[in-house]
Amino acid sequence: MLAQQRQQAILERVRRTGGVRVAELVRDLGVSDMTIRRDLEVLAERGLVEKVHGGATVTGTGSTEEPGFAAKSVRQQAEKEAIARRAAQLVRPGSSVALSAGTTTWTLAHHLVDVAELTVITNSVQVADVFHRGGRPDQTVVLVGGVRTPSDALVGPVAVAAVRSLNVDTLMLGVHGMSTRAGFTTPNLLEAETNREFVAAAQQLVVLADHTKWGTIGISTIAALEEAHVVISDAGLPEEARAELAEHVGDLVVVAPSADAALEAAQ
């Protein structure tokens, strides 16, 4: 396959799925890691894809841009792992926890599958699947129904009605963006409505947001910064963002990705 043909194939996959991983392209196209990285560099220079650690995603920065689950899963993997590990420490055996949709909460789910007697409520198909595969008999998993979004969230009136009838100890909320002016936001209007019901149902709101979420504003606000009891982010968070968050949220926790996780994410 010629370089131009290979790059076109990569671009079509990015547009179809929202994101690609270098390792998958190496396997599927039968070329070296270096060749794939050069192809991604060419596509990025032309403005056709956005390079991220370990792969590439579709471009776009609008307030209604909604990357798919595959696209988000290749972004900030080491940071999300560190955030998830810290968030898992806040979950007690025998408690109830709601997990919103997103790749950070999906990463967290892998750390919660061994928590005894846990009740999990989620509107994420991907999160529910993690617990289903875990198969722990003393855990209860409630997957609310609804209309599926590009990020694999179930939203809409069915989801809202289900969440509105519940009370949970802790909500682990993944967000598209956060800022002083707009608070915690999402590019999906229906997902914002569902997440607002999750916020209302929870005694404690824990927001999981890597440093790239600061300054990003989705079209719809889920909650004001002041509503968060805890925000967990990573060491890439700028000092000015730390100062703003520390002033508005209950507790700001900043974690450092491990060297091993960062190396794995880059591969």
C-alpha positions, 0 to 999 in steps of 0.5 A, a space after each residue: 500500500 502506498 503512503 497516500 493510500 495508507 493515509 487515506 485509509 487512516 483518515 477514513 477510519 478516524 472519521 468513521 470511529 472518531 479516533 485511532 490508536 497507533 498500535 491498532 493501525 500497526 497491526 491492521 495495516 502491517 507497517 511499523 510503528 514509525 511509519 504510522 506515526 509519520 502518517 499521522 504527522 502528515 495528516 495532522 499538518 494538513 489539519 485533517 486529524 489531531 494527534 494525541 498520545 498513542 494515536 489521533 482523533 478528529 479535529 474540532 473545538 466547537 461548543 457542540 463538538 461531541 467526540 465519540 467514545 473511541 476518540 476520547 479513549 485515546 486522549 490523556 490515558 495516563 492522566 485518566 488512570 491516575 485520576 481514576 486511581 485516586 477517585 476509587 479511594 473515595 468509594 467505600 464498600 457497601 455504598 452507592 455510587 453513580 458514574 456518568 458516561 465518559 472515558 475517565 469514569 470508564 477507567 474508574 469502573 475498572 478500579 471499582 469492580 473489586 469493591 464489596 457490596 457496591 451499588 452502581 448506577 450509570 447511564 453509560 453502556 461502556 461502564 455497565 459492561 465493565 461491571 458485567 464482565 467483572 461478574 461480582 455477585 455482591 454488586 448491584 448494577 443499575 443501567 438506566 435506559 434512554 437514547 444513546 449518544 456518540 459518547 455511549 451515554 443513555 439520555 433523554 426523558 427515560 433516563 431523566 425519569 429513572 435518575 430522578 427517582 434515585 438517591 446515591 451517596 456519591 456521583 463520579 462525574 466526567 465532563 467535557 469542559 470546565 471554566 469559571 464562567 460556565 462551570 462544568 459543561 457538555 456539548 450534548 443538551 440531553 446529556 446535560 439534562 440527565 447529568 443534572 439529575 445525577 447531581 441532584 440525586 447525589 449527596 457528594 459530587 466528585 468531578 473527574 477532569 484532566 487538565 485539558 478540560 480547563 477552559 473548554 466550554 460545551 454548549 450546556 452547563 451541568 453544574 456550577 464549580 461551587 456545586 462540586 465537593 471534590 475535583 480530581 485533576 492531574 499535574 498538567 493543570 495550569 497554576 491559574 486554573 488551580 487557583 480558580 478551582 481552589 477558590 470555588 470547589 470544596 476540595 481540589 485534588 491534583 494527581 501525577 500520572 505514573 511513569 509506567 502509565 505515561 509510557 504505556 499511553 504513548 505506545 
